[in-house]
Amino acid sequence: MAKIKVKKVKSAINRTQRQKRVLESLGLKKIGQVKEHEATPNILGMVAKVSHLVSVEEA
């Protein structure tokens, strides 16, 4: 499978609890932190829910 790099670029302050949980499940805690994930439908769905808080690039 393809890999993607997900980087947190905005804060989760004043966001819904659901969006905060999605960021946590992606492994993103601090701004600027980067995690690499497989491009599965589950991961892509989570990234879509918080697309305004993260940036994505192919690895």
CHARMM-style PDB file with segment names, atoms N, HN, CA, C and O in Angstrom:
ATOM      1  N   MET     1       0.838  -1.189   0.000  1.00  0.00      PROA
ATOM      2  CA  MET     1       0.000   0.000   0.000  1.00  0.00      PROA
ATOM      3  C   MET     1       0.880   1.248   0.000  1.00  0.00      PROA
ATOM      4  O   MET     1       2.045   1.222   0.396  1.00  0.00      PROA
ATOM      5  N   ALA     2       0.283   2.321  -0.453  1.00  0.00      PROA
ATOM      6  HN  ALA     2      -0.663   2.343  -0.775  1.00  0.00      PROA
ATOM      7  CA  ALA     2       0.993   3.592  -0.463  1.00  0.00      PROA
ATOM      8  C   ALA     2       1.088   4.143   0.959  1.00  0.00      PROA
ATOM      9  O   ALA     2       0.258   3.842   1.816  1.00  0.00      PROA
ATOM     10  N   LYS     3       2.095   4.937   1.183  1.00  0.00      PROA
ATOM     11  HN  LYS     3       2.769   5.182   0.487  1.00  0.00      PROA
ATOM     12  CA  LYS     3       2.267   5.584   2.486  1.00  0.00      PROA
ATOM     13  C   LYS     3       2.003   7.070   2.338  1.00  0.00      PROA
ATOM     14  O   LYS     3       2.271   7.661   1.292  1.00  0.00      PROA
ATOM     15  N   ILE     4       1.471   7.672   3.408  1.00  0.00      PROA
ATOM     16  HN  ILE     4       1.253   7.192   4.257  1.00  0.00      PROA
ATOM     17  CA  ILE     4       1.269   9.113   3.429  1.00  0.00      PROA
ATOM     18  C   ILE     4       1.892   9.672   4.700  1.00  0.00      PROA
ATOM     19  O   ILE     4       1.953   8.999   5.729  1.00  0.00      PROA
ATOM     20  N   LYS     5       2.350  10.908   4.610  1.00  0.00      PROA
ATOM     21  HN  LYS     5       2.301  11.454   3.774  1.00  0.00      PROA
ATOM     22  CA  LYS     5       2.858  11.624   5.773  1.00  0.00      PROA
ATOM     23  C   LYS     5       1.826  12.663   6.165  1.00  0.00      PROA
ATOM     24  O   LYS     5       1.416  13.481   5.342  1.00  0.00      PROA
ATOM     25  N   VAL     6       1.405  12.631   7.428  1.00  0.00      PROA
ATOM     26  HN  VAL     6       1.739  11.966   8.096  1.00  0.00      PROA
ATOM     27  CA  VAL     6       0.396  13.553   7.939  1.00  0.00      PROA
ATOM     28  C   VAL     6       1.086  14.479   8.927  1.00  0.00      PROA
ATOM     29  O   VAL     6       1.730  14.012   9.867  1.00  0.00      PROA
ATOM     30  N   LYS     7       0.962  15.789   8.727  1.00  0.00      PROA
ATOM     31  HN  LYS     7       0.440  16.169   7.964  1.00  0.00      PROA
ATOM     32  CA  LYS     7       1.601  16.781   9.585  1.00  0.00      PROA
ATOM     33  C   LYS     7       0.543  17.687  10.191  1.00  0.00      PROA
ATOM     34  O   LYS     7      -0.311  18.215   9.479  1.00  0.00      PROA
ATOM     35  N   LYS     8       0.597  17.866  11.498  1.00  0.00      PROA
ATOM     36  HN  LYS     8       1.291  17.437  12.077  1.00  0.00      PROA
ATOM     37  CA  LYS     8      -0.343  18.758  12.175  1.00  0.00      PROA
ATOM     38  C   LYS     8       0.142  20.190  11.985  1.00  0.00      PROA
ATOM     39  O   LYS     8       1.274  20.520  12.339  1.00  0.00      PROA
ATOM     40  N   VAL     9      -0.723  21.046  11.421  1.00  0.00      PROA
ATOM     41  HN  VAL     9      -1.642  20.778  11.134  1.00  0.00      PROA
ATOM     42  CA  VAL     9      -0.326  22.413  11.135  1.00  0.00      PROA
ATOM     43  C   VAL     9      -1.138  23.448  11.902  1.00  0.00      PROA
ATOM     44  O   VAL     9      -0.758  24.619  11.942  1.00  0.00      PROA
ATOM     45  N   LYS    10      -2.255  23.037  12.515  1.00  0.00      PROA
ATOM     46  HN  LYS    10      -2.564  22.086  12.482  1.00  0.00      PROA
ATOM     47  CA  LYS    10      -3.079  23.963  13.289  1.00  0.00      PROA
ATOM     48  C   LYS    10      -3.430  23.348  14.630  1.00  0.00      PROA
ATOM     49  O   LYS    10      -3.392  22.130  14.804  1.00  0.00      PROA
ATOM     50  N   SER    11      -3.769  24.202  15.560  1.00  0.00      PROA
ATOM     51  HN  SER    11      -3.800  25.191  15.418  1.00  0.00      PROA
ATOM     52  CA  SER    11      -4.115  23.776  16.908  1.00  0.00      PROA
ATOM     53  C   SER    11      -5.509  23.155  16.958  1.00  0.00      PROA
ATOM     54  O   SER    11      -6.364  23.443  16.120  1.00  0.00      PROA
ATOM     55  N   ALA    12      -5.719  22.298  17.958  1.00  0.00      PROA
ATOM     56  HN  ALA    12      -5.024  22.064  18.638  1.00  0.00      PROA
ATOM     57  CA  ALA    12      -7.025  21.667  18.169  1.00  0.00      PROA
ATOM     58  C   ALA    12      -7.855  22.430  19.201  1.00  0.00      PROA
ATOM     59  O   ALA    12      -8.934  21.979  19.584  1.00  0.00      PROA
ATOM     60  N   ILE    13      -7.364  23.569  19.648  1.00  0.00      PROA
ATOM     61  HN  ILE    13      -6.487  23.936  19.337  1.00  0.00      PROA
ATOM     62  CA  ILE    13      -8.129  24.382  20.601  1.00  0.00      PROA
ATOM     63  C   ILE    13      -9.384  24.887  19.912  1.00  0.00      PROA
ATOM     64  O   ILE    13      -9.336  25.279  18.746  1.00  0.00      PROA
ATOM     65  N   ASN    14     -10.502  24.884  20.618  1.00  0.00      PROA
ATOM     66  HN  ASN    14     -10.540  24.566  21.565  1.00  0.00      PROA
ATOM     67  CA  ASN    14     -11.817  25.296  20.106  1.00  0.00      PROA
ATOM     68  C   ASN    14     -12.317  24.377  18.994  1.00  0.00      PROA
ATOM     69  O   ASN    14     -13.106  24.806  18.153  1.00  0.00      PROA
ATOM     70  N   ARG    15     -11.879  23.146  18.977  1.00  0.00      PROA
ATOM     71  HN  ARG    15     -11.238  22.797  19.661  1.00  0.00      PROA
ATOM     72  CA  ARG    15     -12.376  22.138  18.039  1.00  0.00      PROA
ATOM     73  C   ARG    15     -13.245  21.157  18.818  1.00  0.00      PROA
ATOM     74  O   ARG    15     -13.185  21.095  20.046  1.00  0.00      PROA
ATOM     75  N   THR    16     -14.044  20.400  18.093  1.00  0.00      PROA
ATOM     76  HN  THR    16     -14.093  20.450  17.095  1.00  0.00      PROA
ATOM     77  CA  THR    16     -14.927  19.448  18.758  1.00  0.00      PROA
ATOM     78  C   THR    16     -14.111  18.308  19.361  1.00  0.00      PROA
ATOM     79  O   THR    16     -12.982  18.045  18.948  1.00  0.00      PROA
ATOM     80  N   GLN    17     -14.708  17.639  20.343  1.00  0.00      PROA
ATOM     81  HN  GLN    17     -15.626  17.853  20.678  1.00  0.00      PROA
ATOM     82  CA  GLN    17     -14.036  16.515  20.998  1.00  0.00      PROA
ATOM     83  C   GLN    17     -13.756  15.411  19.984  1.00  0.00      PROA
ATOM     84  O   GLN    17     -12.745  14.716  20.085  1.00  0.00      PROA
ATOM     85  N   ARG    18     -14.633  15.250  19.023  1.00  0.00      PROA
ATOM     86  HN  ARG    18     -15.455  15.814  18.941  1.00  0.00      PROA
ATOM     87  CA  ARG    18     -14.452  14.224  17.992  1.00  0.00      PROA
ATOM     88  C   ARG    18     -13.207  14.496  17.153  1.00  0.00      PROA
ATOM     89  O   ARG    18     -12.445  13.578  16.851  1.00  0.00      PROA
ATOM     90  N   GLN    19     -13.003  15.758  16.779  1.00  0.00      PROA
ATOM     91  HN  GLN    19     -13.622  16.504  17.025  1.00  0.00      PROA
ATOM     92  CA  GLN    19     -11.816  16.106  15.988  1.00  0.00      PROA
ATOM     93  C   GLN    19     -10.554  15.923  16.816  1.00  0.00      PROA
ATOM     94  O   GLN    19      -9.530  15.490  16.288  1.00  0.00      PROA
ATOM     95  N   LYS    20     -10.608  16.241  18.094  1.00  0.00      PROA
ATOM     96  HN  LYS    20     -11.440  16.593  18.523  1.00  0.00      PROA
ATOM     97  CA  LYS    20      -9.445  16.044  18.965  1.00  0.00      PROA
ATOM     98  C   LYS    20      -9.092  14.567  19.067  1.00  0.00      PROA
ATOM     99  O   LYS    20      -7.916  14.203  19.069  1.00  0.00      PROA
ATOM    100  N   ARG    21     -10.118  13.711  19.153  1.00  0.00      PROA
ATOM    101  HN  ARG    21     -11.073  14.007  19.151  1.00  0.00      PROA
ATOM    102  CA  ARG    21      -9.879  12.270  19.235  1.00  0.00      PROA
ATOM    103  C   ARG    21      -9.293  11.733  17.932  1.00  0.00      PROA
ATOM    104  O   ARG    21      -8.452  10.834  17.955  1.00  0.00      PROA
ATOM    105  N   VAL    22      -9.729  12.274  16.803  1.00  0.00      PROA
ATOM    106  HN  VAL    22     -10.412  13.004  16.784  1.00  0.00      PROA
ATOM    107  CA  VAL    22      -9.193  11.835  15.513  1.00  0.00      PROA
ATOM    108  C   VAL    22      -7.708  12.183  15.425  1.00  0.00      PROA
ATOM    109  O   VAL    22      -6.900  11.360  14.993  1.00  0.00      PROA
ATOM    110  N   LEU    23      -7.348  13.399  15.833  1.00  0.00      PROA
ATOM    111  HN  LEU    23      -8.004  14.068  16.184  1.00  0.00      PROA
ATOM    112  CA  LEU    23      -5.930  13.787  15.822  1.00  0.00      PROA
ATOM    113  C   LEU    23      -5.111  12.881  16.724  1.00  0.00      PROA
ATOM    114  O   LEU    23      -4.006  12.472  16.367  1.00  0.00      PROA
ATOM    115  N   GLU    24      -5.654  12.569  17.890  1.00  0.00      PROA
ATOM    116  HN  GLU    24      -6.551  12.901  18.180  1.00  0.00      PROA
ATOM    117  CA  GLU    24      -4.942  11.704  18.829  1.00  0.00      PROA
ATOM    118  C   GLU    24      -4.774  10.303  18.254  1.00  0.00      PROA
ATOM    119  O   GLU    24      -3.725   9.683  18.426  1.00  0.00      PROA
ATOM    120  N   SER    25      -5.794   9.804  17.577  1.00  0.00      PROA
ATOM    121  HN  SER    25      -6.646  10.308  17.437  1.00  0.00      PROA
ATOM    122  CA  SER    25      -5.711   8.462  17.006  1.00  0.00      PROA
ATOM    123  C   SER    25      -4.737   8.413  15.823  1.00  0.00      PROA
ATOM    124  O   SER    25      -4.185   7.357  15.514  1.00  0.00      PROA
ATOM    125  N   LEU    26      -4.532   9.547  15.171  1.00  0.00      PROA
ATOM    126  HN  LEU    26      -4.980  10.405  15.422  1.00  0.00      PROA
ATOM    127  CA  LEU    26      -3.522   9.616  14.114  1.00  0.00      PROA
ATOM    128  C   LEU    26      -2.117   9.738  14.697  1.00  0.00      PROA
ATOM    129  O   LEU    26      -1.130   9.630  13.969  1.00  0.00      PROA
ATOM    130  N   GLY    27      -2.023   9.961  16.003  1.00  0.00      PROA
ATOM    131  HN  GLY    27      -2.824  10.049  16.595  1.00  0.00      PROA
ATOM    132  CA  GLY    27      -0.728  10.064  16.658  1.00  0.00      PROA
ATOM    133  C   GLY    27      -0.162  11.467  16.653  1.00  0.00      PROA
ATOM    134  O   GLY    27       1.040  11.649  16.850  1.00  0.00      PROA
ATOM    135  N   LEU    28      -1.013  12.472  16.428  1.00  0.00      PROA
ATOM    136  HN  LEU    28      -1.989  12.324  16.268  1.00  0.00      PROA
ATOM    137  CA  LEU    28      -0.553  13.856  16.340  1.00  0.00      PROA
ATOM    138  C   LEU    28      -0.911  14.602  17.619  1.00  0.00      PROA
ATOM    139  O   LEU    28      -2.086  14.743  17.959  1.00  0.00      PROA
ATOM    140  N   LYS    29       0.114  15.080  18.323  1.00  0.00      PROA
ATOM    141  HN  LYS    29       1.068  14.965  18.046  1.00  0.00      PROA
ATOM    142  CA  LYS    29      -0.112  15.812  19.560  1.00  0.00      PROA
ATOM    143  C   LYS    29       0.331  17.263  19.457  1.00  0.00      PROA
ATOM    144  O   LYS    29      -0.380  18.166  19.897  1.00  0.00      PROA
ATOM    145  N   LYS    30       1.494  17.487  18.882  1.00  0.00      PROA
ATOM    146  HN  LYS    30       2.072  16.753  18.524  1.00  0.00      PROA
ATOM    147  CA  LYS    30       2.047  18.840  18.811  1.00  0.00      PROA
ATOM    148  C   LYS    30       2.010  19.368  17.380  1.00  0.00      PROA
ATOM    149  O   LYS    30       2.062  18.599  16.420  1.00  0.00      PROA
ATOM    150  N   ILE    31       1.921  20.676  17.252  1.00  0.00      PROA
ATOM    151  HN  ILE    31       1.879  21.301  18.032  1.00  0.00      PROA
ATOM    152  CA  ILE    31       1.967  21.303  15.935  1.00  0.00      PROA
ATOM    153  C   ILE    31       3.358  21.061  15.337  1.00  0.00      PROA
ATOM    154  O   ILE    31       4.375  21.220  16.012  1.00  0.00      PROA
ATOM    155  N   GLY    32       3.380  20.680  14.083  1.00  0.00      PROA
ATOM    156  HN  GLY    32       2.554  20.550  13.534  1.00  0.00      PROA
ATOM    157  CA  GLY    32       4.640  20.391  13.411  1.00  0.00      PROA
ATOM    158  C   GLY    32       5.028  18.925  13.455  1.00  0.00      PROA
ATOM    159  O   GLY    32       5.969  18.510  12.778  1.00  0.00      PROA
ATOM    160  N   GLN    33       4.311  18.139  14.244  1.00  0.00      PROA
ATOM    161  HN  GLN    33       3.546  18.476  14.793  1.00  0.00      PROA
ATOM    162  CA  GLN    33       4.611  16.719  14.358  1.00  0.00      PROA
ATOM    163  C   GLN    33       4.162  15.989  13.097  1.00  0.00      PROA
ATOM    164  O   GLN    33       3.097  16.276  12.552  1.00  0.00      PROA
ATOM    165  N   VAL    34       4.980  15.045  12.638  1.00  0.00      PROA
ATOM    166  HN  VAL    34       5.845  14.812  13.081  1.00  0.00      PROA
ATOM    167  CA  VAL    34       4.693  14.295  11.413  1.00  0.00      PROA
ATOM    168  C   VAL    34       4.622  12.811  11.744  1.00  0.00      PROA
ATOM    169  O   VAL    34       5.469  12.284  12.465  1.00  0.00      PROA
ATOM    170  N   LYS    35       3.609  12.146  11.216  1.00  0.00      PROA
ATOM    171  HN  LYS    35       2.921  12.573  10.630  1.00  0.00      PROA
ATOM    172  CA  LYS    35       3.472  10.696  11.360  1.00  0.00      PROA
ATOM    173  C   LYS    35       3.260  10.098   9.983  1.00  0.00      PROA
ATOM    174  O   LYS    35       2.642  10.713   9.115  1.00  0.00      PROA
ATOM    175  N   GLU    36       3.776   8.895   9.790  1.00  0.00      PROA
ATOM    176  HN  GLU    36       4.278   8.395  10.495  1.00  0.00      PROA
ATOM    177  CA  GLU    36       3.622   8.194   8.523  1.00  0.00      PROA
ATOM    178  C   GLU    36       2.627   7.057   8.722  1.00  0.00      PROA
ATOM    179  O   GLU    36       2.733   6.288   9.678  1.00  0.00      PROA
ATOM    180  N   HSD    37       1.662   6.957   7.815  1.00  0.00      PROA
ATOM    181  HN  HSD    37       1.576   7.581   7.039  1.00  0.00      PROA
ATOM    182  CA  HSD    37       0.623   5.940   7.884  1.00  0.00      PROA
ATOM    183  C   HSD    37       0.448   5.294   6.518  1.00  0.00      PROA
ATOM    184  O   HSD    37       0.807   5.870   5.491  1.00  0.00      PROA
ATOM    185  N   GLU    38      -0.116   4.078   6.525  1.00  0.00      PROA
ATOM    186  HN  GLU    38      -0.408   3.610   7.359  1.00  0.00      PROA
ATOM    187  CA  GLU    38      -0.545   3.441   5.282  1.00  0.00      PROA
ATOM    188  C   GLU    38      -1.777   4.190   4.777  1.00  0.00      PROA
ATOM    189  O   GLU    38      -2.568   4.690   5.576  1.00  0.00      PROA
ATOM    190  N   ALA    39      -1.940   4.270   3.479  1.00  0.00      PROA
ATOM    191  HN  ALA    39      -1.297   3.864   2.830  1.00  0.00      PROA
ATOM    192  CA  ALA    39      -3.069   4.992   2.887  1.00  0.00      PROA
ATOM    193  C   ALA    39      -4.287   4.069   2.787  1.00  0.00      PROA
ATOM    194  O   ALA    39      -4.766   3.782   1.690  1.00  0.00      PROA
ATOM    195  N   THR    40      -4.777   3.611   3.927  1.00  0.00      PROA
ATOM    196  HN  THR    40      -4.388   3.844   4.818  1.00  0.00      PROA
ATOM    197  CA  THR    40      -5.966   2.759   3.959  1.00  0.00      PROA
ATOM    198  C   THR    40      -7.210   3.639   3.973  1.00  0.00      PROA
ATOM    199  O   THR    40      -7.119   4.825   4.293  1.00  0.00      PROA
ATOM    200  N   PRO    41      -8.362   3.087   3.634  1.00  0.00      PROA
ATOM    201  CA  PRO    41      -9.597   3.875   3.686  1.00  0.00      PROA
ATOM    202  C   PRO    41      -9.879   4.438   5.077  1.00  0.00      PROA
ATOM    203  O   PRO    41     -10.405   5.545   5.193  1.00  0.00      PROA
ATOM    204  N   ASN    42      -9.540   3.697   6.134  1.00  0.00      PROA
ATOM    205  HN  ASN    42      -9.113   2.797   6.040  1.00  0.00      PROA
ATOM    206  CA  ASN    42      -9.760   4.189   7.496  1.00  0.00      PROA
ATOM    207  C   ASN    42      -8.934   5.434   7.778  1.00  0.00      PROA
ATOM    208  O   ASN    42      -9.453   6.422   8.298  1.00  0.00      PROA
ATOM    209  N   ILE    43      -7.667   5.392   7.443  1.00  0.00      PROA
ATOM    210  HN  ILE    43      -7.246   4.589   7.020  1.00  0.00      PROA
ATOM    211  CA  ILE    43      -6.770   6.529   7.690  1.00  0.00      PROA
ATOM    212  C   ILE    43      -7.176   7.716   6.824  1.00  0.00      PROA
ATOM    213  O   ILE    43      -7.189   8.852   7.299  1.00  0.00      PROA
ATOM    214  N   LEU    44      -7.503   7.468   5.568  1.00  0.00      PROA
ATOM    215  HN  LEU    44      -7.492   6.546   5.182  1.00  0.00      PROA
ATOM    216  CA  LEU    44      -7.897   8.562   4.669  1.00  0.00      PROA
ATOM    217  C   LEU    44      -9.186   9.225   5.136  1.00  0.00      PROA
ATOM    218  O   LEU    44      -9.356  10.434   4.976  1.00  0.00      PROA
ATOM    219  N   GLY    45     -10.093   8.445   5.712  1.00  0.00      PROA
ATOM    220  HN  GLY    45      -9.955   7.463   5.843  1.00  0.00      PROA
ATOM    221  CA  GLY    45     -11.321   9.010   6.258  1.00  0.00      PROA
ATOM    222  C   GLY    45     -11.048   9.892   7.453  1.00  0.00      PROA
ATOM    223  O   GLY    45     -11.652  10.955   7.595  1.00  0.00      PROA
ATOM    224  N   MET    46     -10.126   9.454   8.329  1.00  0.00      PROA
ATOM    225  HN  MET    46      -9.635   8.590   8.213  1.00  0.00      PROA
ATOM    226  CA  MET    46      -9.769  10.270   9.492  1.00  0.00      PROA
ATOM    227  C   MET    46      -9.100  11.565   9.056  1.00  0.00      PROA
ATOM    228  O   MET    46      -9.374  12.628   9.612  1.00  0.00      PROA
ATOM    229  N   VAL    47      -8.224  11.476   8.062  1.00  0.00      PROA
ATOM    230  HN  VAL    47      -8.001  10.612   7.610  1.00  0.00      PROA
ATOM    231  CA  VAL    47      -7.547  12.670   7.561  1.00  0.00      PROA
ATOM    232  C   VAL    47      -8.560  13.639   6.949  1.00  0.00      PROA
ATOM    233  O   VAL    47      -8.416  14.853   7.093  1.00  0.00      PROA
ATOM    234  N   ALA    48      -9.571  13.120   6.276  1.00  0.00      PROA
ATOM    235  HN  ALA    48      -9.688  12.134   6.159  1.00  0.00      PROA
ATOM    236  CA  ALA    48     -10.585  13.976   5.672  1.00  0.00      PROA
ATOM    237  C   ALA    48     -11.371  14.737   6.738  1.00  0.00      PROA
ATOM    238  O   ALA    48     -11.766  15.880   6.510  1.00  0.00      PROA
ATOM    239  N   LYS    49     -11.603  14.120   7.902  1.00  0.00      PROA
ATOM    240  HN  LYS    49     -11.282  13.191   8.088  1.00  0.00      PROA
ATOM    241  CA  LYS    49     -12.360  14.767   8.970  1.00  0.00      PROA
ATOM    242  C   LYS    49     -11.607  15.937   9.588  1.00  0.00      PROA
ATOM    243  O   LYS    49     -12.223  16.870  10.104  1.00  0.00      PROA
ATOM    244  N   VAL    50     -10.278  15.893   9.537  1.00  0.00      PROA
ATOM    245  HN  VAL    50      -9.778  15.135   9.118  1.00  0.00      PROA
ATOM    246  CA  VAL    50      -9.480  16.970  10.139  1.00  0.00      PROA
ATOM    247  C   VAL    50      -8.562  17.612   9.088  1.00  0.00      PROA
ATOM    248  O   VAL    50      -7.467  18.071   9.411  1.00  0.00      PROA
ATOM    249  N   SER    51      -9.013  17.639   7.844  1.00  0.00      PROA
ATOM    250  HN  SER    51      -9.902  17.265   7.581  1.00  0.00      PROA
ATOM    251  CA  SER    51      -8.182  18.154   6.763  1.00  0.00      PROA
ATOM    252  C   SER    51      -7.819  19.619   6.936  1.00  0.00      PROA
ATOM    253  O   SER    51      -6.814  20.073   6.390  1.00  0.00      PROA
ATOM    254  N   HSD    52      -8.629  20.373   7.697  1.00  0.00      PROA
ATOM    255  HN  HSD    52      -9.446  20.004   8.141  1.00  0.00      PROA
ATOM    256  CA  HSD    52      -8.352  21.781   7.942  1.00  0.00      PROA
ATOM    257  C   HSD    52      -7.284  21.982   9.016  1.00  0.00      PROA
ATOM    258  O   HSD    52      -6.831  23.105   9.235  1.00  0.00      PROA
ATOM    259  N   LEU    53      -6.879  20.900   9.689  1.00  0.00      PROA
ATOM    260  HN  LEU    53      -7.247  19.987   9.511  1.00  0.00      PROA
ATOM    261  CA  LEU    53      -5.878  20.985  10.757  1.00  0.00      PROA
ATOM    262  C   LEU    53      -4.560  20.324  10.388  1.00  0.00      PROA
ATOM    263  O   LEU    53      -3.561  20.509  11.083  1.00  0.00      PROA
ATOM    264  N   VAL    54      -4.541  19.556   9.302  1.00  0.00      PROA
ATOM    265  HN  VAL    54      -5.352  19.405   8.736  1.00  0.00      PROA
ATOM    266  CA  VAL    54      -3.344  18.807   8.925  1.00  0.00      PROA
ATOM    267  C   VAL    54      -2.988  19.046   7.463  1.00  0.00      PROA
ATOM    268  O   VAL    54      -3.805  19.524   6.675  1.00  0.00      PROA
ATOM    269  N   SER    55      -1.750  18.701   7.120  1.00  0.00      PROA
ATOM    270  HN  SER    55      -1.086  18.313   7.760  1.00  0.00      PROA
ATOM    271  CA  SER    55      -1.343  18.675   5.721  1.00  0.00      PROA
ATOM    272  C   SER    55      -0.893  17.252   5.411  1.00  0.00      PROA
ATOM    273  O   SER    55      -0.370  16.553   6.279  1.00  0.00      PROA
ATOM    274  N   VAL    56      -1.100  16.833   4.173  1.00  0.00      PROA
ATOM    275  HN  VAL    56      -1.525  17.401   3.468  1.00  0.00      PROA
ATOM    276  CA  VAL    56      -0.828  15.442   3.783  1.00  0.00      PROA
ATOM    277  C   VAL    56       0.044  15.450   2.544  1.00  0.00      PROA
ATOM    278  O   VAL    56      -0.153  16.253   1.631  1.00  0.00      PROA
ATOM    279  N   GLU    57       1.021  14.537   2.523  1.00  0.00      PROA
ATOM    280  HN  GLU    57       1.182  13.885   3.264  1.00  0.00      PROA
ATOM    281  CA  GLU    57       1.827  14.344   1.324  1.00  0.00      PROA
ATOM    282  C   GLU    57       2.162  12.874   1.195  1.00  0.00      PROA
ATOM    283  O   GLU    57       2.196  12.144   2.186  1.00  0.00      PROA
ATOM    284  N   GLU    58       2.409  12.443  -0.031  1.00  0.00      PROA
ATOM    285  HN  GLU    58       2.381  13.036  -0.835  1.00  0.00      PROA
ATOM    286  CA  GLU    58       2.775  11.046  -0.255  1.00  0.00      PROA
ATOM    287  C   GLU    58       4.211  10.821   0.173  1.00  0.00      PROA
ATOM    288  O   GLU    58       5.067  11.695   0.034  1.00  0.00      PROA
ATOM    289  N   ALA    59       4.452   9.638   0.691  1.00  0.00      PROA
ATOM    290  HN  ALA    59       3.757   8.928   0.804  1.00  0.00      PROA
ATOM    291  CA  ALA    59       5.815   9.309   1.146  1.00  0.00      PROA
ATOM    292  C   ALA    59       6.469   8.343   0.180  1.00  0.00      PROA
ATOM    293  OT1 ALA    59       7.615   7.945   0.386  1.00  0.00      PROA
TER     294      ALA     59
END
